[in-house]
Amino acid sequence: VVFCVTPMPRFGDEPEEEDFGVYVQYLLSCILDRNFQKDTHKDEYFAPACNRLSRSLSSRQSSLVDSHVWPAAFKASLETHPFLIPGSVNTQVQCDACHKMAVCVPVRLLGPQYTSLSADLYKLAKLHVGKLPITDSDLKYNMGKECLRRCQLYHTFHHFEFHLLQKLKKRLAVCTGGPAAQVGVVLEDDPWLQGLFTTYRRLVTGSERRMCVKRPAPEIEPRHRKSHNTRHSYTTAPQSATDTNTDRSSSSSSSSSDSDSTSSQGSMPTDTLQPPCRTRQTYLTKF
């Protein structure tokens, strides 16, 4: 069986654990200080790390899991409701994402439509979510297994910052002291920060493994060789010595290309976390 592999897109400069720590510090500060986001919009300490995290999430959302067949209203619903809850009942119906008949599960989209607040992290952090009741008026869709897999990844990437803000807000709620002291307490909790970074890395590497996978190549019917020589012919006619040498050279070049391709695939990211490389000075607060 011949397999083809979805090519891995290039995502540029990937954020390290040190960048993630700076990003968390930035979000903590935005939660506690109304003017912090505006005052540090282009800060040379925070901006590079925050931009790397933002590019890492948005590029994977658009290049790995986005789909051009999703209706605009369906995609807007995914982007405006931060909670996606799949059901467990399987029925053979039309998938609301791709409009194909499939074994589908019901999916509910819940939560506040916070799009208007996303530009102001301080106001977004003040948004109270609370317990989400499930009612018959909830927004519901039927999704096939493949579409549900893509939608869950797309939804997680899109709402990553919202859910991280909620986690940080809960962590700050048990801290005492002034803003600088609270930020310092959270940033000194290395196991908790490591857990957040692990969640981010699993999302990133998991999406790459799930969307860039080997699949059987489509079968192509053999075609008889035409009078002129074509490289894509699957049946061969007697060749002259010149043609034979040419084909051998082409085969050697192809083998070399395959070897290079295999080598490049070996550099794909894994779940293995690198040793912490940040220093205490990285987490000094800027209040």
C-alpha positions, 0 to 999 in steps of 0.5 A: 500500500502506498501512503501519502502524508499531508505536508507539515506547514512551517510555523516560524519561530516557536515559543519556548517555556520562557516565552510562555512564562512572560505571556502568563505574566502579561495576562496576570498583569492585564487582569489586575491593572486596567491600563497595563495592556495599553501601556505595554502594547509595544513593550520590548519585554512582553511584545515578542513573547506574546506575538510568538504565542499568538502566531503559534495558535492562529497559524495552526488554527488556520492552516491545520484545522480550518475548513473552507466547507464550513458554512459562515454561520456555523464557523461564527458560532464556533468563534463566539461560544467558548464552550463546546459540549459533545453528546453521546447519541449517534444518529445517521443524519446530515452533518451540519458542518460538511452537509454530508450524511454521516453517523453524527453526535449532537454538539452544544455551544454554550457560554457568553459571546465575548467577541466585543470584549476580546480586545480588552483583556481587563474587561474580558477577565471581569466577565463572569461565566459561572455555571452553564445550564443546559436547556432546550434553547441552546445552540445545537449542531449535528457533527460527524466524527471527522468534523467533530475532531476538526471543530474541537481543535479549531474551537480550542485554538480560538478560545485558548486565551479566554480559557487561560484567562479564566484559569489565571483569574481563579489562581489569583483569587486565592492570592493575597497582597498587592498586584505585584505580590499576587503576580509574584506568588503565581509566577513562583509556583513552578509546578503549576506553570509547568502544567499550563505549558504542558497543556499548550504543548500537547495542544500544539503537537497533538494537532500536528499529529492528528491532522498531518497523518499518513493516508492511503494514496488514491489508486490510479488506473494504469495507462498504456504508453503513448507514442511520445515519452511521458514520465507519468506512464505506468506501462513501459515500452522497450527502451534504448540504451540512452533512455535506460541511462536517463531513467537510471539517473532520474531514479537516483535523483528521486532516491536522493530527494526521498532521503532528504524528505525523510530527513526533514520529516524527522524534525517534526515537533514531539510532546517531549518538553525541553528542560526549563530555560527561564531564569528568575529575572524573567519573571520580575514584575513590571508594576 
